[in-house]
């Protein structure tokens, strides 16, 4: 598992554009075109090849590393690879956050 995460992180780092293409927003949500909380290979490929810098073959290889054996990329997997803090408030869901922390939003 640790090796897979390191490998995936290396792929993400070396493939430049896709990991931070939506730096102002939620990249995972941008990749998840149908909003089902799982990124398929087709969704991933469409997203990472949109700027023309990555080929479909390169995208397929990246996806295979990132998604693992089940063939879908979940937010938790993406966040682990990208080093994103796991916090519901990071995704706009403040229902589990401390009410004092969300006052005035």
N, C-alpha and C positions, 0 to 999 in steps of 0.2 A: 504493500500500500504506500509506504513512504517513498519507495522508488518511483511509483506511478505518479505521485504528486510532484516529485522533483522533476521527472521527465516532462510532465504536463506544464509545469512552470517554465521550464527551459523552452518548450515549444511556444508557449505564449509570449515569452520575452523575445525570442528570435523572430517571431512572426509579426512583430511591430503593431501595425495598424489596428487589428481587431480588438485587442485587449483594452485599448483606451480610445477607441473610435467615438464613443459616446460619453466622453469624460464628464460632460456637464450633466449627464443624466444617468439612467440605470441601464448599463450595457446588457445585462442579462435580459431585462424586460424588452429591450430593443431587439434582441435576437429571437425572443419567444414570440414569434409573429401571431400565433393563435391564442396566446395568453393562457395556456394550460399548465404553466409552471414546469414545463419540461421542454428543452430545446432538442429538436430532432436534427439529424444530419442535414436534411434539406433546409431547415431554418438557419442552421449554423453556416452552411455553405453560401446561402443567399446573402447573409449578413457580411461575412468576411471577404467575399469576392466582389462586393458592390463597388469598391473603388478601383478594381482592376489590378491591384498590386499582388493579389494572391490568386493562384489558379484553383480550379475545382479539385484537382488531384491533391494539391497542398492542403486545401481545406479538409478533404476527406481524411488525410493522414492526421491532421491536427485534431479533428473530431474524434477519431478512433482513440487517440491518446487521452483526450480530455474526458470523454464519455465512459470509457471503460467497457466492461463486458456486457452491460445491459443495453448499450446503444442509444441511451438518452443522457443528456446533460442536465442535471438538476441544479437548482440554485446553490444548494449546500456544496456540491462538487465544484461549481464555478467559484464560489466564494473562497473555498479552501485553497484552490489553486491561485487565485488572485490576491489572497491575504486580506480579504474583506472582513471587517468585524461583524460577527453575527449578532445583530440587534434588530428587533422588529421595527424600532423607530427609524432605522436607516432606510427602510423601505416604505415609509409613509404610514405604517401601521402603528398607531400609538395606543391601541386598545390595551396592550400589556405594559405600557410604560407608566411610570410614576406620574400621577396627575399633577403634582407640583412642578414636574419638569416640562409639562406641555401647556401650562397656563400661558395665555396670551398669544397662542399660535393662530 
